[in-house]
């Protein structure tokens, strides 16, 4: 599995562990706007950031939080992938 595939699988697994992610396909799940839907609260966001920073050895910056992609699962995968340089 490629690094991007590993990141996608891990991020989807993280959100799936929090509850049922809407969508039948990975593509639909990746487009899910977890912030708009209130899927995780502010403390959950802090936990999520810490989890992904540790798991993928990356560091999120303010520009990532301000990015429109940050609010979707797929956007988060893209941000992590770019931080990993893949």
C-alpha positions in Angstrom: 0.0 0.0 0.0 1.3 3.4 -0.9 1.9 6.1 1.7 -1.2 8.0 0.5 -3.2 4.8 0.8 -1.9 4.2 4.3 -2.7 7.7 5.3 -6.2 7.5 3.8 -6.9 4.1 5.5 -5.7 5.4 8.9 -7.7 8.6 8.7 -10.8 6.8 7.6 -10.3 4.2 10.5 -9.9 7.1 13.0 -13.2 8.6 12.0 -15.0 5.3 11.7 -14.0 4.5 15.3 -15.8 7.8 16.3 -19.0 6.7 14.6 -20.6 5.8 11.3 -19.1 8.0 8.5 -21.8 8.7 5.9 -21.3 7.3 2.5 -21.1 4.0 0.8 -17.8 4.4 -1.1 -14.5 5.8 0.1 -15.0 8.7 -2.2 -18.2 9.7 -0.5 -16.6 9.2 3.0 -13.6 11.3 2.0 -16.0 14.2 1.0 -17.7 14.1 4.5 -17.4 17.5 6.2 -17.0 16.4 9.8 -16.8 19.9 11.1 -20.0 21.1 9.5 -21.8 18.0 10.6 -20.6 18.4 14.2 -19.1 14.8 14.0 -16.4 15.8 16.5 -16.4 18.6 19.0 -13.6 21.1 19.8 -11.9 18.8 22.2 -12.2 16.0 19.7 -10.4 18.2 17.1 -7.5 18.8 19.6 -7.4 15.0 20.2 -7.5 14.3 16.5 -4.7 16.7 15.7 -2.5 15.2 18.4 -3.2 11.7 17.2 -2.3 12.5 13.6 0.8 14.5 14.5 2.1 11.6 16.5 1.0 8.8 14.2 2.4 10.4 11.0 5.2 12.4 12.6 3.9 15.7 11.2 3.2 19.2 12.6 0.0 21.1 11.7 0.3 24.8 11.3 -2.3 27.6 11.4 -2.5 27.6 7.6 -3.7 24.0 7.7 -6.5 24.8 10.1 -7.5 27.7 7.9 -7.6 25.6 4.8 -11.0 24.7 3.5 -9.8 21.2 3.1 -9.2 20.8 6.8 -13.0 20.2 7.4 -13.3 17.2 5.2 -11.8 13.7 5.7 -10.3 13.8 2.2 -8.9 17.3 2.7 -7.3 16.1 5.9 -5.7 13.2 4.1 -4.4 15.6 1.5 -2.9 17.9 4.2 -1.2 15.0 5.9 0.1 13.7 2.6 1.6 17.1 1.7 3.2 17.3 5.1 4.8 13.9 4.6 6.0 15.0 1.2 4.1 12.3 -0.7 
